[in-house]
Amino acid sequence: MVSFCPICGKPVYFGEKKRSLGRDYHPLCLKCHKCKRQLTPGQHAEHDEKPFCTNCFMRDFGPRAGNRGPAVIRTYTASS
């Protein structure tokens, strides 16, 4: 069975596929959507069905993305 690469849309044959996050990619197509760095299968994140390296993902979609400031951590203690 032939699957299609989510990046280029062309068929991905068994001998050439890189499988990651449930999809089959061509080896050269599996790269960060932003910085274009080659990615290792399973060692990246995905946003809107596009692969991102960890650095770009955290910069764009992490807790401090968009200049929202640091993530707020709240601790609750039991009052007596």
TIMI-2910 file (N, C-alpha, C, CB; in pm, 1 decimal, decimal comma, always signed):
<rs>
+----------+----------+----------+----------+----------+----------+----------+----------+----------+----------+----------+----------+------+
!      n_x !      n_y !      n_z !     ca_x !     ca_y !     ca_z !      c_x !      c_y !      c_z !     cb_x !     cb_y !     cb_z ! resn !
+----------+----------+----------+----------+----------+----------+----------+----------+----------+----------+----------+----------+------+
!    +83,7 !   -117,9 !     +0,0 !     +0,0 !     +0,0 !     +0,0 !    +88,6 !   +124,8 !     +0,0 !    -95,4 !     -0,5 !   +121,7 !  Met !
!    +59,9 !   +215,3 !    -84,9 !   +136,9 !   +338,8 !    -96,8 !    +65,8 !   +449,4 !    -19,6 !   +155,9 !   +378,8 !   -246,1 !  Val !
!   +143,1 !   +521,1 !    +61,7 !    +87,1 !   +636,9 !   +132,0 !   +140,2 !   +763,7 !    +64,4 !   +124,1 !   +634,3 !   +285,7 !  Ser !
!    +86,4 !   +877,3 !   +103,3 !   +127,3 !  +1002,9 !    +43,4 !   +190,3 !  +1092,9 !   +148,4 !     +8,3 !  +1072,7 !    -22,8 !  Phe !
!   +298,6 !  +1158,2 !   +112,3 !   +371,5 !  +1247,6 !   +201,6 !   +284,3 !  +1369,1 !   +233,0 !   +506,9 !  +1291,3 !   +138,4 !  Cys !
!   +266,9 !  +1402,1 !   +361,9 !   +184,4 !  +1518,1 !   +397,1 !   +249,0 !  +1652,0 !   +360,1 !   +155,2 !  +1516,2 !   +545,2 !  Pro !
!   +376,8 !  +1652,3 !   +328,3 !   +445,8 !  +1776,0 !   +293,3 !   +436,7 !  +1803,7 !   +143,3 !   +592,4 !  +1769,0 !   +336,9 !  Ile !
!   +478,9 !  +1707,2 !    +60,9 !   +482,0 !  +1731,1 !    -83,6 !   +363,6 !  +1669,7 !   -157,7 !   +609,7 !  +1677,0 !   -141,0 !  Cys !
!   +291,9 !  +1576,7 !    -92,8 !   +174,7 !  +1516,1 !   -154,6 !   +203,9 !  +1403,2 !   -252,8 !    +98,3 !  +1620,3 !   -224,0 !  Gly !
!   +331,6 !  +1369,1 !   -270,5 !   +369,6 !  +1262,2 !   -363,2 !   +369,9 !  +1127,5 !   -291,6 !   +508,5 !  +1290,3 !   -425,1 !  Lys !
!   +360,2 !  +1016,2 !   -366,5 !   +361,1 !   +884,3 !   -303,6 !   +491,8 !   +856,5 !   -228,6 !   +338,4 !   +776,9 !   -408,7 !  Pro !
!   +478,4 !   +790,9 !   -114,0 !   +593,6 !   +748,9 !    -34,7 !   +595,9 !   +597,1 !    -38,4 !   +586,7 !   +803,6 !   +113,8 !  Val !
!   +699,5 !   +540,5 !    -97,1 !   +710,7 !   +396,0 !   -108,1 !   +781,2 !   +338,7 !    +13,6 !   +785,1 !   +357,3 !   -235,7 !  Tyr !
!   +757,8 !   +210,8 !    +39,0 !   +804,8 !   +144,4 !   +160,3 !   +953,8 !   +164,3 !   +185,6 !   +774,8 !     -2,5 !   +152,3 !  Phe !
!  +1036,2 !   +148,9 !    +84,8 !  +1181,5 !   +155,9 !   +101,3 !  +1235,2 !   +293,4 !   +133,8 !  +1246,8 !   +107,9 !    -21,2 !  Gly !
!  +1156,8 !   +397,8 !   +115,4 !  +1206,7 !   +533,7 !   +136,8 !  +1139,6 !   +607,2 !   +252,6 !  +1188,8 !   +613,1 !    +11,9 !  Glu !
!  +1038,6 !   +548,9 !   +312,6 !   +957,8 !   +624,6 !   +409,2 !  +1025,0 !   +643,5 !   +544,0 !   +826,7 !   +555,9 !   +429,8 !  Lys !
!   +996,7 !   +758,3 !   +604,9 !  +1029,2 !   +789,7 !   +743,7 !   +895,0 !   +808,1 !   +812,3 !  +1122,5 !   +919,0 !   +757,4 !  Lys !
!   +865,0 !   +722,3 !   +909,0 !   +735,6 !   +727,7 !   +976,3 !   +749,8 !   +804,3 !  +1106,8 !   +680,4 !   +585,2 !  +1002,2 !  Arg !
!   +664,8 !   +903,7 !  +1124,6 !   +667,3 !   +982,5 !  +1247,0 !   +529,1 !  +1040,0 !  +1273,3 !   +772,4 !  +1095,2 !  +1238,0 !  Ser !
!   +488,3 !  +1036,0 !  +1399,1 !   +358,9 !  +1088,0 !  +1443,6 !   +243,6 !  +1033,9 !  +1358,8 !   +359,4 !  +1240,7 !  +1439,0 !  Leu !
!   +254,5 !   +907,0 !  +1320,9 !   +147,1 !   +840,6 !  +1248,1 !   +140,3 !   +870,8 !  +1099,8 !    +19,6 !   +876,3 !  +1308,5 !  Gly !
!   +241,0 !   +937,1 !  +1045,8 !   +241,0 !   +970,2 !   +903,1 !   +371,1 !   +923,5 !   +839,1 !   +221,8 !  +1122,4 !   +881,8 !  Arg !
!   +366,5 !   +901,1 !   +709,0 !   +484,9 !   +862,5 !   +633,0 !   +536,6 !   +982,4 !   +554,5 !   +453,5 !   +744,4 !   +538,0 !  Asp !
!   +667,3 !  +1008,9 !   +567,0 !   +732,0 !  +1121,0 !   +500,1 !   +843,7 !  +1070,9 !   +410,1 !   +786,7 !  +1221,2 !   +602,7 !  Tyr !
!   +879,9 !  +1149,9 !   +309,4 !  +1005,1 !  +1127,9 !   +238,0 !  +1115,3 !  +1174,5 !   +332,6 !  +1009,3 !  +1205,2 !    +98,2 !  His !
!  +1233,3 !  +1113,9 !   +328,2 !  +1341,0 !  +1156,4 !   +419,7 !  +1374,0 !  +1305,8 !   +408,4 !  +1466,8 !  +1075,2 !   +392,2 !  Pro !
!  +1373,7 !  +1360,2 !   +288,4 !  +1407,4 !  +1501,4 !   +271,5 !  +1291,2 !  +1594,9 !   +303,7 !  +1453,7 !  +1525,9 !   +130,5 !  Leu !
!  +1170,8 !  +1543,4 !   +310,4 !  +1054,2 !  +1626,6 !   +343,1 !  +1035,4 !  +1644,2 !   +493,5 !   +928,7 !  +1565,6 !   +283,2 !  Cys !
!  +1090,0 !  +1552,1 !   +571,8 !  +1072,2 !  +1558,6 !   +717,6 !  +1169,5 !  +1660,2 !   +775,6 !  +1093,6 !  +1418,8 !   +783,1 !  Leu !
!  +1130,7 !  +1788,5 !   +771,4 !  +1211,6 !  +1895,9 !   +827,5 !  +1121,6 !  +1996,9 !   +895,9 !  +1296,4 !  +1964,0 !   +718,5 !  Lys !
!  +1181,3 !  +2076,2 !   +981,8 !  +1107,2 !  +2176,7 !  +1058,3 !  +1038,1 !  +2273,8 !   +963,1 !  +1201,5 !  +2253,1 !  +1154,6 !  Cys !
!   +912,5 !  +2299,8 !   +988,6 !   +834,0 !  +2389,5 !   +903,8 !   +888,4 !  +2532,2 !   +906,6 !   +688,0 !  +2388,9 !   +947,9 !  His !
!   +956,1 !  +2569,3 !  +1015,9 !  +1005,4 !  +2706,9 !  +1028,5 !  +1152,2 !  +2721,1 !   +989,5 !   +986,4 !  +2755,4 !  +1170,4 !  Lys !
!  +1241,7 !  +2645,7 !  +1053,3 !  +1385,5 !  +2663,3 !  +1028,8 !  +1441,2 !  +2568,0 !   +923,5 !  +1461,5 !  +2644,4 !  +1157,5 !  Cys !
!  +1360,6 !  +2473,7 !   +877,9 !  +1397,1 !  +2378,5 !   +771,5 !  +1505,3 !  +2278,6 !   +811,8 !  +1443,7 !  +2454,2 !   +650,6 !  Lys !
!  +1532,9 !  +2263,6 !   +942,3 !  +1629,7 !  +2164,9 !   +989,4 !  +1574,2 !  +2024,4 !   +971,8 !  +1665,9 !  +2190,0 !  +1136,8 !  Arg !
!  +1658,0 !  +1930,3 !   +925,8 !  +1615,4 !  +1790,9 !   +911,5 !  +1574,8 !  +1736,1 !  +1047,5 !  +1728,2 !  +1704,2 !   +849,1 !  Gln !
!  +1466,5 !  +1661,0 !  +1051,3 !  +1415,8 !  +1606,7 !  +1176,6 !  +1431,1 !  +1455,4 !  +1179,5 !  +1269,0 !  +1645,6 !  +1196,6 !  Leu !
!  +1443,7 !  +1403,0 !  +1298,3 !  +1450,5 !  +1259,9 !  +1320,8 !  +1309,8 !  +1210,9 !  +1353,1 !  +1551,0 !  +1224,9 !  +1435,3 !  Thr !
!  +1266,4 !  +1100,9 !  +1293,4 !  +1132,3 !  +1050,9 !  +1324,0 !  +1110,1 !  +1033,5 !  +1474,0 !  +1108,7 !   +918,7 !  +1253,2 !  Pro !
!   +999,3 !  +1085,9 !  +1521,6 !   +962,9 !  +1074,4 !  +1662,2 !  +1030,0 !  +1175,6 !  +1754,3 !   +995,0 !   +938,7 !  +1709,4 !  Gly !
!  +1122,3 !  +1255,3 !  +1703,6 !  +1195,2 !  +1350,1 !  +1786,2 !  +1158,0 !  +1494,0 !  +1752,0 !  +1344,9 !  +1329,5 !  +1770,0 !  Gln !
!  +1031,5 !  +1517,7 !  +1730,8 !   +986,0 !  +1651,9 !  +1697,6 !   +842,4 !  +1669,2 !  +1742,3 !   +999,5 !  +1679,1 !  +1546,9 !  His !
!   +793,7 !  +1790,8 !  +1731,9 !   +656,3 !  +1820,9 !  +1769,9 !   +577,7 !  +1858,7 !  +1645,9 !   +650,8 !  +1934,1 !  +1875,0 !  Ala !
!   +447,7 !  +1865,4 !  +1660,5 !   +361,9 !  +1896,6 !  +1547,7 !   +258,3 !  +2000,4 !  +1590,2 !   +293,2 !  +1768,9 !  +1493,9 !  Glu !
!   +232,3 !  +2094,4 !  +1500,3 !   +128,9 !  +2195,0 !  +1524,4 !    +57,8 !  +2219,4 !  +1392,4 !   +189,3 !  +2328,5 !  +1582,5 !  His !
!    -74,1 !  +2214,4 !  +1391,9 !   -154,1 !  +2227,6 !  +1269,0 !   -107,0 !  +2131,0 !  +1161,0 !   -147,5 !  +2371,4 !  +1216,2 !  Asp !
!    -74,5 !  +2009,7 !  +1202,2 !    -30,2 !  +1901,3 !  +1113,9 !    +99,5 !  +1933,2 !  +1039,9 !   -138,3 !  +1870,2 !  +1013,5 !  Glu !
!   +183,3 !  +2021,0 !  +1097,6 !   +312,8 !  +2054,1 !  +1039,7 !   +420,1 !  +2020,2 !  +1142,8 !   +319,9 !  +2205,3 !   +997,3 !  Lys !
!   +531,0 !  +1958,4 !  +1098,3 !   +638,0 !  +1923,4 !  +1192,8 !   +724,6 !  +2044,4 !  +1228,7 !   +725,9 !  +1812,8 !  +1133,9 !  Pro !
!   +767,0 !  +2050,2 !  +1355,0 !   +854,9 !  +2155,9 !  +1404,2 !   +962,5 !  +2092,9 !  +1490,7 !   +775,3 !  +2263,4 !  +1483,8 !  Phe !
!  +1084,7 !  +2148,1 !  +1484,6 !  +1187,4 !  +2103,2 !  +1578,4 !  +1147,0 !  +2153,6 !  +1717,0 !  +1331,5 !  +2155,5 !  +1537,0 !  Cys !
!  +1206,0 !  +2098,8 !  +1819,2 !  +1169,5 !  +2134,8 !  +1956,0 !  +1192,6 !  +2283,7 !  +1982,7 !  +1249,3 !  +2050,8 !  +2055,7 !  Thr !
!  +1304,3 !  +2337,4 !  +1931,6 !  +1334,8 !  +2479,1 !  +1956,5 !  +1229,1 !  +2570,4 !  +1896,5 !  +1472,1 !  +2514,8 !  +1899,6 !  Asn !
!  +1196,2 !  +2551,0 !  +1770,3 !  +1096,5 !  +2636,7 !  +1704,2 !   +957,9 !  +2618,2 !  +1766,0 !  +1091,0 !  +2606,2 !  +1553,3 !  Cys !
!   +924,1 !  +2494,5 !  +1802,3 !   +794,0 !  +2468,3 !  +1862,3 !   +779,9 !  +2542,8 !  +1994,7 !   +774,1 !  +2317,7 !  +1883,5 !  Phe !
!   +882,6 !  +2533,8 !  +2080,0 !   +875,9 !  +2601,0 !  +2210,1 !   +876,7 !  +2752,8 !  +2194,8 !   +992,7 !  +2557,1 !  +2298,5 !  Met !
!   +952,3 !  +2803,8 !  +2098,5 !   +957,8 !  +2947,6 !  +2076,5 !   +823,6 !  +3000,6 !  +2027,5 !  +1067,9 !  +2981,8 !  +1976,2 !  Arg !
!   +758,3 !  +2926,0 !  +1938,3 !   +633,8 !  +2974,3 !  +1877,7 !   +507,1 !  +2933,6 !  +1952,4 !   +625,1 !  +2924,8 !  +1737,7 !  Asp !
!   +508,7 !  +2816,9 !  +2018,5 !   +385,8 !  +2765,5 !  +2078,1 !   +399,6 !  +2727,7 !  +2224,6 !   +339,2 !  +2646,9 !  +2001,4 !  Phe !
!   +517,5 !  +2746,3 !  +2282,7 !   +540,5 !  +2710,8 !  +2422,4 !   +475,3 !  +2809,9 !  +2517,3 !   +689,1 !  +2702,7 !  +2450,6 !  Gly !
!   +498,3 !  +2795,2 !  +2647,3 !   +432,8 !  +2879,2 !  +2747,2 !   +467,9 !  +3027,8 !  +2736,9 !   +468,1 !  +2830,1 !  +2883,4 !  Pro !
!   +582,7 !  +3062,6 !  +2678,5 !   +621,6 !  +3203,4 !  +2668,2 !   +603,8 !  +3256,9 !  +2526,1 !   +766,7 !  +3221,2 !  +2712,6 !  Arg !
!   +538,7 !  +3184,6 !  +2440,0 !   +521,0 !  +3225,6 !  +2300,3 !   +435,2 !  +3351,3 !  +2290,8 !   +457,4 !  +3112,0 !  +2218,6 !  Ala !
!   +463,2 !  +3432,4 !  +2193,2 !   +380,1 !  +3549,0 !  +2168,5 !   +398,4 !  +3661,0 !  +2268,6 !   +239,0 !  +3508,8 !  +2167,1 !  Gly !
!   +511,9 !  +3662,1 !  +2339,8 !   +540,1 !  +3768,5 !  +2436,0 !   +435,1 !  +3777,8 !  +2545,9 !   +549,9 !  +3900,9 !  +2364,5 !  Asn !
!   +378,7 !  +3665,9 !  +2582,6 !   +277,8 !  +3665,8 !  +2688,2 !   +341,3 !  +3669,3 !  +2825,5 !   +188,4 !  +3544,0 !  +2676,0 !  Arg !
!   +473,9 !  +3664,2 !  +2832,5 !   +541,9 !  +3662,0 !  +2960,6 !   +557,6 !  +3519,6 !  +3010,7 !   +466,6 !  +3745,9 !  +3062,5 !  Gly !
!   +619,8 !  +3503,2 !  +3124,9 !   +643,1 !  +3368,5 !  +3177,1 !   +512,6 !  +3299,8 !  +3216,4 !   +736,9 !  +3374,3 !  +3297,4 !  Pro !
!   +517,7 !  +3169,4 !  +3210,0 !   +400,3 !  +3091,8 !  +3249,7 !   +374,2 !  +3112,7 !  +3398,3 !   +419,8 !  +2940,9 !  +3217,9 !  Ala !
!   +250,8 !  +3121,3 !  +3434,8 !   +213,1 !  +3142,7 !  +3574,5 !   +192,3 !  +3007,1 !  +3640,4 !    +84,4 !  +3230,7 !  +3585,8 !  Val !
!   +262,6 !  +2986,4 !  +3749,7 !   +248,4 !  +2861,3 !  +3824,7 !   +185,0 !  +2896,2 !  +3957,6 !   +386,8 !  +2788,1 !  +3844,6 !  Ile !
!    +74,0 !  +2837,2 !  +3986,5 !     +2,7 !  +2865,1 !  +4111,0 !    +13,9 !  +2745,2 !  +4202,8 !   -145,7 !  +2899,6 !  +4084,1 !  Arg !
!    +39,0 !  +2773,2 !  +4328,3 !    +42,6 !  +2665,7 !  +4428,0 !    -65,7 !  +2692,9 !  +4529,9 !   +182,9 !  +2654,9 !  +4496,8 !  Thr !
!   -135,4 !  +2591,4 !  +4563,7 !   -243,7 !  +2604,0 !  +4661,1 !   -206,6 !  +2526,2 !  +4786,0 !   -378,6 !  +2553,3 !  +4602,4 !  Tyr !
!   -232,1 !  +2589,5 !  +4899,3 !   -208,4 !  +2520,2 !  +5026,4 !   -341,0 !  +2507,1 !  +5098,9 !   -103,7 !  +2596,2 !  +5114,8 !  Thr !
!   -351,4 !  +2405,2 !  +5173,9 !   -474,7 !  +2383,6 !  +5250,8 !   -479,0 !  +2483,9 !  +5366,1 !   -482,9 !  +2236,2 !  +5304,8 !  Ala !
!   -588,8 !  +2553,0 !  +5379,0 !   -600,6 !  +2648,1 !  +5490,6 !   -667,0 !  +2579,6 !  +5608,8 !   -681,4 !  +2774,3 !  +5448,5 !  Ser !
!   -622,6 !  +2617,6 !  +5728,9 !   -678,6 !  +2554,1 !  +5847,2 !   -788,0 !  +2635,6 !  +5908,1 !   -572,5 !  +2529,7 !  +5948,6 !  Ser !
+----------+----------+----------+----------+----------+----------+----------+----------+----------+----------+----------+----------+------+
</rs>
